[in-house]
Amino acid sequence: MPDVQNSIGHDQQDDLRHRIIARAEELFLANGYSTTTAKHLADSLGISKKTLYRVFGSKEDILYAVVLRITQSVTARSEVLFANRSRPPRERIWDLMSLLTSQYARLRVPGVLDDIRRNAPVVWAMFQEWRRNGVDRFEELLREGIACHDVRNDVPLTDMVSVYHAMVNACMEVIITSDGAIPPERICATYMEVFFHGILPEPRLRTP
């Protein structure tokens, strides 16, 4: 196979790679990963399948690049929230969840996550690892909040993290399997509201 760098040059290769990733993101999120063919993607870019596969070895490689770009963007924005110690932890936690909510909502259309889970296991594994790292960062924020009395300290940290992790998994499952009747933004916002404020009105009842 001829070297793509010899065919189109370094700058053109980089530009084409970015164009492919950007267009693939649009098509995968609009139509689904498995239903978007390499030919459809190539045609929409005005290139041949041969050229497409000179830049990426497979359609799953393209998806990997798309999901990596999305997760790296979210991580970069999340790190800004983490680092902004001028704001109390509870505000940063809420902002972080709002950010993640908007990104999960993007991946919901139309059943994209379920499509990836079923048809692109390598990409799904990468996405799950990214989510696990996010839980670790969330635990760091909780520790900071407990230390400055911005987060309650009468519940074990491990329990809070476990509940959060279970809640995120449940939220993701609802989004993945939802028929779209409830907007994903509302699903995530409701989960977060319950996590932060519970379901009982004041005064809150305590278990014996």
VMD Tcl script that draws the C-alpha trace (Angstrom):
set ca {
  {0.00 0.00 0.00}
  {1.47 3.42 -0.89}
  {2.42 5.69 1.99}
  {-0.26 8.33 2.46}
  {2.39 10.89 3.31}
  {3.90 10.40 -0.13}
  {0.45 10.69 -1.68}
  {-0.88 13.84 -0.06}
  {1.87 15.24 2.16}
  {2.06 15.91 5.88}
  {-0.11 19.05 6.08}
  {-2.76 17.70 3.74}
  {-2.80 14.41 5.62}
  {-3.37 16.18 8.94}
  {-6.08 18.35 7.42}
  {-7.80 15.35 5.88}
  {-7.58 13.42 9.14}
  {-9.29 16.28 11.02}
  {-11.94 16.56 8.31}
  {-12.66 12.83 8.48}
  {-12.97 12.88 12.27}
  {-15.24 15.94 12.26}
  {-17.51 14.57 9.53}
  {-17.58 11.10 11.07}
  {-18.66 12.60 14.39}
  {-21.57 14.32 12.67}
  {-22.66 11.18 10.83}
  {-22.15 8.72 13.69}
  {-24.10 10.91 16.13}
  {-26.86 11.63 13.61}
  {-27.28 8.20 12.00}
  {-25.50 5.72 14.27}
  {-22.13 4.06 13.94}
  {-23.14 0.74 12.42}
  {-25.49 2.27 9.86}
  {-22.95 4.81 8.61}
  {-20.88 3.07 5.96}
  {-17.33 3.94 5.01}
  {-18.57 4.69 1.50}
  {-21.17 7.13 2.85}
  {-18.51 8.86 4.93}
  {-16.05 9.01 2.04}
  {-18.69 10.28 -0.40}
  {-19.74 13.02 2.02}
  {-16.12 14.21 2.11}
  {-15.65 13.98 -1.63}
  {-12.92 11.34 -1.36}
  {-12.67 7.68 -2.24}
  {-12.86 4.78 0.22}
  {-9.27 3.98 -0.73}
  {-8.15 7.43 0.41}
  {-10.21 7.11 3.59}
  {-8.54 3.82 4.48}
  {-5.11 5.23 3.79}
  {-5.69 7.63 6.69}
  {-7.55 5.21 8.98}
  {-7.15 1.45 8.91}
  {-10.81 0.71 9.67}
  {-14.13 2.33 10.43}
  {-13.67 1.43 14.11}
  {-10.36 3.33 14.06}
  {-12.30 6.37 12.89}
  {-14.84 5.90 15.67}
  {-12.00 5.56 18.20}
  {-10.61 8.91 17.02}
  {-14.07 10.50 17.26}
  {-14.73 9.28 20.81}
  {-11.18 10.14 21.85}
  {-11.66 13.70 20.63}
  {-14.94 14.03 22.53}
  {-13.55 12.60 25.78}
  {-10.36 14.67 25.57}
  {-12.45 17.81 25.09}
  {-14.59 16.98 28.12}
  {-11.51 16.12 30.18}
  {-9.86 19.44 29.32}
  {-12.96 21.37 30.34}
  {-13.36 19.24 33.46}
  {-9.80 19.95 34.55}
  {-10.55 23.68 34.46}
  {-13.43 23.05 36.89}
  {-11.27 20.87 39.12}
  {-8.50 23.45 39.26}
  {-10.73 26.44 40.04}
  {-10.32 26.42 43.82}
  {-11.80 29.89 44.09}
  {-15.20 28.18 43.95}
  {-16.49 25.76 46.60}
  {-16.41 22.02 45.79}
  {-20.19 21.63 45.68}
  {-20.45 24.25 42.91}
  {-17.67 22.58 40.94}
  {-19.29 19.16 41.39}
  {-22.59 20.49 40.05}
  {-20.89 22.21 37.11}
  {-18.98 19.03 36.35}
  {-22.18 17.01 36.28}
  {-23.84 19.60 34.04}
  {-20.93 19.32 31.63}
  {-21.08 15.52 31.57}
  {-24.85 15.63 31.15}
  {-24.58 17.66 27.97}
  {-21.98 15.27 26.53}
  {-23.94 12.12 27.40}
  {-26.96 13.73 25.78}
  {-24.98 14.19 22.55}
  {-23.97 10.53 22.54}
  {-27.57 9.44 23.04}
  {-28.76 10.38 19.53}
  {-29.95 7.96 18.23}
  {-28.88 5.11 20.53}
  {-25.23 5.73 19.72}
  {-23.89 4.34 22.99}
  {-25.76 1.07 22.61}
  {-24.52 0.87 19.02}
  {-20.92 1.35 20.17}
  {-21.29 -1.14 23.00}
  {-22.58 -3.80 20.62}
  {-20.46 -3.17 17.55}
  {-17.20 -1.50 18.62}
  {-15.94 -3.25 21.78}
  {-12.49 -1.66 21.72}
  {-13.97 1.83 21.60}
  {-16.51 0.92 24.28}
  {-13.72 -0.32 26.56}
  {-11.84 2.96 26.07}
  {-14.98 4.95 26.86}
  {-15.61 2.92 30.01}
  {-12.03 3.46 31.18}
  {-12.48 7.20 30.68}
  {-15.63 7.10 32.80}
  {-13.82 5.20 35.57}
  {-11.13 7.85 35.62}
  {-13.87 10.44 35.95}
  {-15.19 8.68 39.05}
  {-11.71 8.85 40.59}
  {-11.60 12.60 39.97}
  {-15.07 12.94 41.47}
  {-13.80 11.22 44.61}
  {-11.00 13.80 44.84}
  {-13.60 16.59 44.74}
  {-15.61 14.88 47.49}
  {-12.51 14.62 49.68}
  {-11.86 18.31 49.19}
  {-15.49 19.10 50.00}
  {-15.44 17.03 53.18}
  {-12.19 18.67 54.31}
  {-13.67 22.16 54.02}
  {-17.12 21.13 55.34}
  {-18.78 21.81 52.01}
  {-19.84 18.17 51.71}
  {-21.38 16.22 54.58}
  {-18.97 14.05 56.55}
  {-21.46 11.73 58.28}
  {-21.60 9.38 55.28}
  {-18.50 7.29 54.47}
  {-16.69 8.55 51.40}
  {-16.62 5.06 49.88}
  {-20.42 4.89 50.20}
  {-20.88 8.25 48.46}
  {-18.58 7.19 45.63}
  {-20.36 3.83 45.32}
  {-23.77 5.51 45.17}
  {-22.50 8.01 42.62}
  {-20.97 5.27 40.48}
  {-24.16 3.20 40.62}
  {-26.22 6.29 39.82}
  {-24.10 7.17 36.78}
  {-24.27 3.58 35.52}
  {-28.05 3.52 35.98}
  {-28.38 6.90 34.30}
  {-26.30 5.73 31.36}
  {-28.35 2.54 31.05}
  {-31.59 4.53 30.98}
  {-30.15 6.84 28.32}
  {-28.87 3.91 26.26}
  {-32.15 1.98 26.34}
  {-34.55 4.93 26.32}
  {-36.92 5.27 23.39}
  {-36.34 9.00 23.42}
  {-39.62 9.89 25.14}
  {-37.69 11.59 27.95}
  {-34.89 13.95 26.88}
  {-31.50 12.68 28.06}
  {-30.76 16.08 29.61}
  {-33.79 15.65 31.87}
  {-32.83 12.09 32.78}
  {-29.36 13.15 33.90}
  {-30.57 16.30 35.64}
  {-33.12 14.29 37.64}
  {-30.51 11.77 38.74}
  {-28.20 14.57 39.83}
  {-30.96 16.42 41.66}
  {-31.79 13.29 43.64}
  {-28.12 12.62 44.34}
  {-27.57 16.12 45.72}
  {-30.87 16.79 47.47}
  {-32.60 13.45 47.97}
  {-36.32 12.84 47.55}
  {-37.58 13.83 50.99}
  {-38.74 17.36 51.85}
  {-37.33 19.15 54.87}
  {-37.10 18.20 57.67}
  {-35.33 15.11 56.36}
  {-36.13 11.79 57.97}
  {-33.21 9.81 59.37}
  {-32.96 6.07 59.46}
  {-32.78 4.61 62.97}
}
mol new
graphics top color blue
foreach p $ca { graphics top sphere $p radius 0.5 }
foreach p [lrange $ca 0 end-1] q [lrange $ca 1 end] { graphics top cylinder $p $q radius 0.2 }
display resetview
